Amino acid sequence: MEEQKQTQKPQANNGRLVLFPTPAQGHINPMLQLANILHSRGFSITLIHTHFNSPAQSNDRHFTFLPISDRLSLTEASMENLLSFPALLSSNCAAPFRDCLAGLLADGPIACLITDAIWHFSQSVADGFGIPRIVLRTDSQLESPVPEVAPLQVKDLPSITKNDSENLYKLLSNMVQQTKASSGLIWNTFLELEESALIQSREKFPVPNFPIGPFHKSSLASSSSLLTEDRSSISWLNTQKPKSVLYVSFGSIVDMGGNEFLEMAWGLANSMQPFLWVVRPGMIRGSEWLEALPGGLMEKVGNNGCIVKWAPQQEVLAHFAVGGFWTHNGWNSTLESICEGVPMICSPCFGDQLVNAKYVSDVWGIGLRFDKGVERGEVERGIRRVMLEKDGEEMREKILCLKEKVDGCLKEGGSSYQYLEQLITHILSFQ
């Protein structure tokens, strides 16, 4: 796919775009990928960002990075409560964002503002300055259908406590209202994957919709990882047989209890399949890193297993040795797995992960889902089913068909290619 990535240099200055990502790994990467796509089409890029989870700048020196105060204390600078944290961050950042934008306007016009949907307050700021705002959604659209409509069930929907319900309602209500008031909506997806959901999106959000993904396949951007990537994972993969390795990673936020970690470890070891396992420091509650790992397990596994603190995921999934992906089903991870034709084992935790996993297992048929928690016997059987058995072969055939559709949508005349052209025309019409 490298030959299909945007390689042309900007031929003209199409104007200045200001982008504002939410400070989380799964939001920063897509925004930077989008920035590189738009920069390749002649736009100058300024990124406003918080001090909290500030994005790496070394890979994107062609952008202007402007930090703003998030006014978070050390105890507040945490994403443990995923429903209250966005509200706190939005409240703290509204005034600094407005001031930063005012300063940028003093230096010249801004063609368009592109912000993460979570920054719903940015719509009123943009309106006040007379700047068009386009919204970026970094999740899937698959949570859109009514819960009673197949294939979704109540257990597939995001679970919240009573105390969280008010925060969730306010957040979603504001996001929806301010997206409807925007000048457009960009999705990191492609038409052939979510066509029915796109139709519903156009009805729910009667603004121009642009499904121009997968971003990472159209962008020259390197990963802006908030964690240090361990390159030894690639060296280890180079020693393994084709399609033999199960890659295990639950993203940058998910944590788990020690017993769940123990069951995962024994299931991986007992499967006798090679595995590359990402275990972030602090991912296991009550542990610094691998203290909860059963004694003697890695000696038993030997060179059949490799544990790292973080890995270059896109490169790992594209590696010849990787034949399966045990994932939390965040949208970026799900899309990256589809792009490389790697079937999935699904252990969703919250949010759209639950619905993404449902589609992976029950609609697209490109993976299986652990419904009853993590138990070593089920883990062992699931791994062997995906990696060695006929079911896994069928999953691989189906996901390779989706991979072909990814390749087609990005070529000239493909759906994402055409929507990108429409997006460029739309932005230029503001000037």
N, C-alpha and C positions, 0 to 999 in steps of 0.2 A: 504493500500500500504506500510505501514511501514515495513512489513516483506520482501519486495522486495528491500529495500534500501541496499546500499553497507555497510555491517556491518563487513566484515573481516578486520583484522589488516594487515598492510603490512608484507609480509613474507620475503621480501628481498629488498635490495636497488637496484632498477632498474636504478638509476641515478638521476641527478638533473635537474629539469625543472624550467625555469624562465617564469613567467606569467606577463603580463603588460596590465591591464584593462584601458579603458577610464573612466575618473572620473565623471560618471553619474550613478544615481541609477539603471537604467535599464541595465547598462553595468557591473557594479561592482558585483551585485548579481550573474548573470550567470557565470562570471569568477571565483568567489569564489566557486560556486557549482561545476564547472568543476575541480577546484583545489582539492576539497575534493574527487571527484571521482578518480582522478589520484593518489592522495596520498594513497587512499585505495588499489591501485594496486601496491604499492611499490616504488613510486617515492617521492623524497624529493622536497619540493615546496618552491620557493622564489618568492615573489610578489614585483615587482617594482611598485610604485604608486606615484602620484603627491601629493603635500601638499594640493592642492585644492580638496575638497571632499574626503579627506583621508578616506579609509575604516576602519571600526571598527575592532580591532584586538583581542578583548577579547574572541570571540567565536572560533578563529582559531589560538590558541597558538602553534599548531604543524607546523605552517608556519613561514618562515622568511620574515618580512616586511621591505622593504628598500624604504624610501621616496627620491624623487628627486625634485629639484627646478623646479617650473613651471613659475617662474618669472612674475607672474601676479600681477598687481596693484589691489588695492581695487575696482577700477571702472571696471577693466577688468575681475575680478573674478565673472563673471556672464554668464549665458547661455541664455540671452535674445535673441541674434541673433544666432540661432542654426546653421547657415551656415558659418558665419565668425569666430565663436568661435573655432571650431576644427582646422582651419588653424592657428590661433594665438597660440593655445596650442601646436600644432605640431612643429611650428617654435621655440617656447620657450623651448620645452622639448628635442629636438633632441640631442643637445650636452650633457646635463646632463644624458640622457639615455645612450648614448655611453660610457660616463665615468663610469657610474655605472656598466655597463656590463663588461667593461674592468677590473674593480676591482674584480668582481665576478670570471672572468676567471683566475685571478691571484691566486685564492684560489682552483682552480681545474676545471675540464671539465664541460661543460653544455651539457646535452643530446639534449635539444631542447628548443627553444624559442616559446612561444604561446602568440600572441598579438591580441588585438582587431583590426578589419579591418580598423578602422579609423586611427590607428597609421601606416599609409602606409610607413612612413620614416624608420620604424624599419626593413624593408626588406634589404635596403642597409647597415644598421648597421650590421645585422646578416650576410650578405654576406661578409662584410669586416672582420668579425671575424671567418668566416667559420662555423657558427652555423646554422643548419636547422631551419626555421621559419614556424610554422603552424598558420593559421589565424582562429580566432573565429568570427563568425557572430552572433550577438545577436538579429537580427531582423528576420522576416520571409523571405522566398524566393518569396512570392506571388507578389512582384512588378516586377518580372522578365518578364512576358509575354508582348508582344507588345501591346501598348494601344488599337489598333484597334481590338484586338482579344477579343471576349466575354469571361467572363462577364464584363470586365473592360471598363469604359468610361472615357472620358477626365476629368470629374469632380471627378473621383476616384483617380486621380494621384496627387502627391504632388504639391501644388500650390506655386509658387515663384514669386517674383517681378523681374523687369528687373535688378535692382541693385544686386540681389542675384544670378542671373543666372551664372555669371562668377565664383563665389565662389563655387556654386553647381557643375558646370561642372568640375572644377579643382579637387574638393574633390572626386567626383565619378570616374573620370578618373584615378586619382592616386590610389584609392582603388582597382579598377578593375585591373590595370596594375600590381600592386605589389602583389595582390592576385594570379594572374596568375603565378607570379615568385616565389611563395611560395612552400613549400613542402607538403601542404595539407590544407584542409578547414573543420572546424568543425561547425556543425549547431545544434542549440538548437531546434530541431524538431524531428519528427519521420516519417518514410517512409510512413505509411498508411495515414497520414494527407496531405502530400505534394508530393506525388509520381511524378506527372507530372512536378512540379517545380524542383524536384531533378534531373530529367532527363535533363531538360534544363540547370541546374546548371553545370552538368558534361560536357555538350557541351561548355558552356561559360567559365568554369574554368577547363581546362584539367589537374587537379591535383587530388589526392585522396580526395574524399568527404566522410565525416563521420557524418551522422545524428544520433546522439546518445542521443537525448533528449526524454522526458523532463528532464532537468538536476535536477530540484528540487525534482523529484521523485526517483532519484538514488543517492542522496547526503544526507549525514548527516548534512550538513552545516546549521547553523541558518542564518536567514536573517541578512545581513550586512546593516541595514537601516541607511540612513543618517539623518533620523528624528526619534524622540523618539516615540515609539509605545505606544498607550494608551490601556492598558490591560482592562480598564473598558468596552471597546466595547465587549469583550468576556463575561464578567459578565452580561451585558445587553442582549446579544444574548441568554444566558442560560435561560432567563425568557420568551422567545418568542416561539410560536408554530412552529412545523416543516414546512420548506419550505415557511414560511410566510413573511420573511424579504427581502426587496430589499437592496442590498449593493451598495453604490454609491461612486466611487472613480475615479478621473481622473489623477492619477499618481503624479509624483514628479515635473513636469515641467509646465504642462498646467496651464494657467491662463484664466480669463474671466472678462467680464464687469459686472457692477452692475445690469443692466437690465436682463441680462441672468441669473444671480444668483437669482434674484427676481422671474423670471418665473419658474426656477427649484424648488424653495422653495414652491411656491403656487401649482405647479403641484404635488409635493410629498405630500403635506398636503391634497390636494383635492382627491388624489387617495384613501385615507383611508387605505393604506397598510403600515405596519410597515417598517421603513427604518433606515439603519445605513449609515450616510453620513460623508465622510471624507472631511473636509474643511481645507486645509493647511493655516497657517498664510501667508498673502500676496497673496493668490490665487485670490482674488477678487481685481482687479485693483483699487487703491485709498483707500483701506481699510486695516486695520491691521488684522482683523479677521472677526467677525460676525456683524459688524456695519450695513451692508446692509440688514441684515435679517429683514423681515417685523415685526413690533411690534405686539406682541400678537400671532404670528404664533406658536411658540413652546408651548405656553400655550394651544392653540387650539389642537395641536397634542398630548400633554401629553406624556405618556409612549409609544406612538406609534412611536416615533422618537428618535434617538440618534445621536448627532453630535460630532465628535472627530477631533483632529488635524491630527492624523495619526493612522493607525490600522495595526495589524499583518495580512496582506492580505491573505497569504496562509492558515492560521488558520481560518480566517473568512470564506473564500470560502468553506472550508471543514466542517464548522459547520452545524449541522442538521437544524438550523433555517433559513438558507439562501436559498432562492428559485430563486433569480435573481441577476444580476450584471449589473449596469449601468456604462459603462466604456468608456474610450478614445480609447481603443483597441491598446494600446502598445502591442508588441508581448508577453512580459512576462505575462501581465494581461490576454490576450486572451488565451494563453496556459494554465495558471493556472485555468481559468474558465472551459476550456475543460476537464482538468484533474479531476475536481471535479463534472463534470456533471451539471454545473450551466448555464442556458441560459442567453443570454446577450441582453441589450439595448445599442446601439452603438451611440456614439457622437464623431467621430474621428476629430482630429484637424489638423494634419500635417504628412508628411512623410509616412511611411508604414502603419500608423494607418488607413488611408483612404482605402487602399486596403484590409487590414485585416478585416475591417468592412464590406466591400463589400462581402467578402467570408463568413463571419459569417451569413449575412442576406440572400444573394442570391444564394450561392453555397452550403454551408453546411446546411443551413436552421435551424440554432441553435440560432437565435436572430432576432431582428428587428433594423432598422437604422432610426434615425431622419435625414431626408434629407433637411428640410426647416427651420433649426435653432431650437431653443428651445422656445416653446410657451406653457403656462401652460395647455391649453386644450389638446394639442398633448401629452404632458408629462403624464397627467392623463390617457388618453386613452391608451398610449403605456405601461404604468406600469400595468394597469388592463389586457391588452391583454396578456402580458407575464406571469403575476402572477396568473391570475384567469381564463382565457378563453381557449377555445379549441386550438387556435393557440399556446399558451404557452405550453400546454400539448404535442403537436406534436414536438415543439422545444426541450422539455425536453427528449422525447423519442429518438430523433436524437442525442442529445449531450451525452446521456447515452451510446449510441452505440459507439461513439467516445471514451468515457471514458473506455469502455471495451477494445478498441484497444490499448489505452495507457497501460493498465494493461498487455496486451499480449505482447507488443513490448519490455517490460522491463524484462520479464521472460526469463529463459534460453532457447535459441533457437529463441527468438523474434528478430525483426529487429534491434532495438537499442542495444540489448545485443550483437548481432553479430558484429555490426559496432564498438562497443566499443572494442571488442576483436581484430578487425582489426586495430583500432587506436593504441592499446598497442603494437601490433606486428610491426606496422609502426614506432613508436617512437624507439623501441628497435633496429630496423634495422639501425638506425643512428649511433649506438655506435660501 
